[in-house]
Amino acid sequence: MPRRKPANTPAPGPRVFPVYLALEVGGGSKRALVQALENDGCYIGPCAREMIARASFTTAETPHTVKLARAQLHTLGFTDWAAWSDILKAAAKAGVEKLPAEVAARLWLALPDQEPGDHFWILMDPITGSDGEPYLFYLASHDDGERRLLGRYASSARRFFPHREIVFGVPI
């Protein structure tokens, strides 16, 4: 009897994704970044605030531009839910790049008004919280239009469905 191929096989080889946004990062302190978010009316969730306060959250000293793409996980080959570790492996195979955590906050500032219900994850190395667990940034526009920068738990038990959107870096 022939072996069945798993239903959740990520697409092989590097892919070309359209640029969603070219974003300037770096050139400021964490404090200045948080102040800019607050001045712009950003709701920063408690978990996101803790993530920004952690030593592992850094801002680039030298300003530079990163090109971002945005896609649903199914474009990375997922047909069923996936763990974060699976997503990182599929992203590496697709030739896309993880982003520095700073991108989440800078992206919030750079985005035009999001449509209510719009939300997406940032492809990044998780930031370890005070509880020792991994967290990722998540940007959301709630049904009332309030835009939020949130931190979400990303343990190995968390599952991401193929329709979830993610923002990642594309090579320049």
N, C-alpha and C positions, 0 to 999 in steps of 0.2 A: 504494500500500500504506500503510495507516495506521501511524503511529508507535506503538511499544509504550511504555507507561509503565514507568519503572524500577521494579523490584521493591522497592526500598528507599526509598520515599517516606514521609517523616515525616508524621504527622497534622497537618492544618492547624489554625491558630487556638488560642487559649488553652483550656486544659482545667482541670477541677476534679479535684484529687486528694485523697483522704482524708488527714487528718493522722495520721502515724505516731507522732509524738512532739513535744511542745513542750519545747524545750531551752533552759536558761539558759546563756548564754555571756558571757564577759568578766569583768572585775573581778579579774584576777590576772595574775601574771607567767608567762612560759614556764617558769621554774625551778619555780615552785609547781605548775604543771600537770604537769610531768614527775614531780615528787615525789608528787603525788596518784596518778598512774598507777602508779608503782612501789609505793607503799604499798598499792594495791588489787590488786596481783599481776599487773599488765598486762605481757605480754611486748611490748616495743617493739623492733621489728626495727632493724637497723643503718641501713637506708635511711630509715626513719621518724625515727630519732634525728637523722640528718643534716638531714632536712627541717625538723624542729622547731628545730634550731640555726641555720638560715639566717635572714638578715635579713628575707626576704619572709614568714616565718611570724610573725605578730603575734597578740596577744590584744587583744580590745577593752578599752578603759579602763573604759567604763561597762557594767555588767551589763545585759543585755536578753534577751528571749526570742525565739527563732526557731522557727517551725513547720516541721517536716520531714515529707516524704512519702517513701515507699519503693515503688519499682515496678521491674518488669522493663523492659528497653529496648524490648521489643515494644510496650509501652503508649505509647511515643513515636513509634510508627509503623514501627519497624525490622522487616524480615522476613529480613534477612541481616546479616552482620557489618557493623560500622561503625567508622570512625576516631573518635578523640576529638573532632576538629573537627566531624564530622557530628553527634555527640551534643550538643555545645554549641549548634549551630544549631537542632536539633530541640527542645531544652529551651527555648530562647528563644522559638521559635514556639508552644510549648505553654504559655507564660506562667509557667514555673517559674524559680527563681532559683539561681544558683551560690551556694555556701556559702563562708564564710571557712574557711581551713584549720584553724583552732582547733576547729571543730565536730567533726572526726574524733576528737580526743582527749576532748573533753567528752562526745561520744556514747558512747564506750567506757565512760566512767565512769557514765553514766546508764542504760545498758542493763541489763536484768535478765540473768540467765544466758542465753546464746545456746545454741541447740540445736547439737550437733556437726554440722559441715558447713555451717553458716550463714555466708555471706560476702557482702559488698557493697562497692561503690565509693562515693566521695563526689564529687558534682558540684562541682568547684572549679576555680579557675585552677591549672594545674600550678605546682609549685615547681621551680626550676632547681637541679639538684644540682651538686656540685663538678666533675662531668664535663661540665657544660654541657647536659645532657639534662633533659627535663621528667619530673616524677614526681607521682603522685597518691596519696592515702591510700586504703587498703583495709583493712577490718576483717574478721577471719576467726575462726571458731571451728573448730579442727581436730577431727578425729575423736576425739581423746582428751579433748576438752572445753577444751583450753587456748585462751584468747582472746588474739588478737594484733592489735596496731596495726602495720600494715606500710606501706611505701612501695613503689610499683610504677612501673616505667618506662612512659611514655605517649607514645612517639614517634608520628609520623604513620604509621609502619608497623604499630603495634600495632592489633589488631582486637578489637572487643568483640562478642560474639554476642548475639542478641536475648533470650536467657534470662537474661543477666547482670542482677543487681539493682544499683540505684543509689539513693542517698539524695540528695534535693535540697530546696531551700527552697520553701515555698508562701507566697504573699503573705498578710500578716496582715489 
